[in-house]
Amino acid sequence: MSATETETCLTTKLVAVNRILFAADFPCQSSVALPYVLALARQYEAKVFLAHVVPTENYVLVSPETGAEWFEEATLQARQQLDELSEQFEGIPKEELLAQGGITDTLLEMIEEKRIDLVVVGTHGHRGLKRLALGSVAEEVFRNSPCSVLTVGPHVSLGTHNGTAFRNVLFPTDLSKESFQAARHALSLAWGYATPLTVVHVLPPAVTTQTGIEGLASAFRQNTKALLPAETAPWCDPEYVIGVGDPVETILRVARERQAGLIVLGARRAGPFASHGTRNVAYRIVAEAECPVLTVPEVPRPLG
């Protein structure tokens, strides 16, 4: 087996993505996330499930007759828009999923039923606020999904990253258990897109001396090797960045400096980066990052 074939085999073992669910929200947000869905589907030769949920809760405050009429019209429009979206996936295996009900619960049911490996979701963030807010659906999906979720946040602009490649994959880690699965995804994507991998660790503000930072940095590099499979060493040479201060601000700053095209975060249902003493770290990164963020559960559901 050649070196290239060996590397391809290794990355295939790292991460397999066979089924992608695109949570399509018409009309504006889908256009921002769409290039990423197309690129990932082609990269992994995956089938895409184009999913849209017509929310029933929008019609509870009107009369049954009026509500039924509006609901039927909304469903017909959604079907038409879903068909139009499907045309963008020429040559890619696909299936349309149109459902009615509560958006988050229905999407999570689809993820389980179709045994999805990766979800792609856009957001309804409000630009101009000091702290951008994710749409409730996007947040609930990435917090509760049994598989990895790529969130295209409110700071990701159409054209800023065209979705055809993830230049410089950024992998923040606190060396916790949930980081292991995220490391596999970060490695797979960095190799697949032939782009640098930057591993980031943020030390608490109390560590201020250069000697202390250098000592912890050395230990961090050694410990990180345990997250990266030994067989990837010949083709993976990450850059290690040690920061001091607020985890979110530091990670976002490094992402901007490295012009990261993707941030990969380890997550657990109770909240990513729990060892930092806050459940808001992942939320803030997803909401404020200028590139998509991939959240990877600590124990992903077995692929089917």
Secondary structure, DSSP 8 states (H G I E B T S, - for coil): --HHHHHHHHHHHH----EEEEE--TTHHHHHHHHHHHHHHHHHT-EEEEEEEEEGGGGTTS-HHHHHHHHHHHHHHHHHHHHHHHGGGTTS-EEEEEEEE-HHHHHHHHHHHTT-SEEEEE----TTSSS----HHHHHHHHH-SSEEEEE-TT--BTTB-SS---SEEEE--S-TTHHHHHHHHHHHHHHTT--EEEEEEE-TT--SHHHHHHHHHHHHHHHHTTS-GGGTTT---EEEEEES-HHHHHHHHHHHTT-SEEEEEE-TT-TTGGGT-S-HHHHHHHH-SS-EEEEESS-----
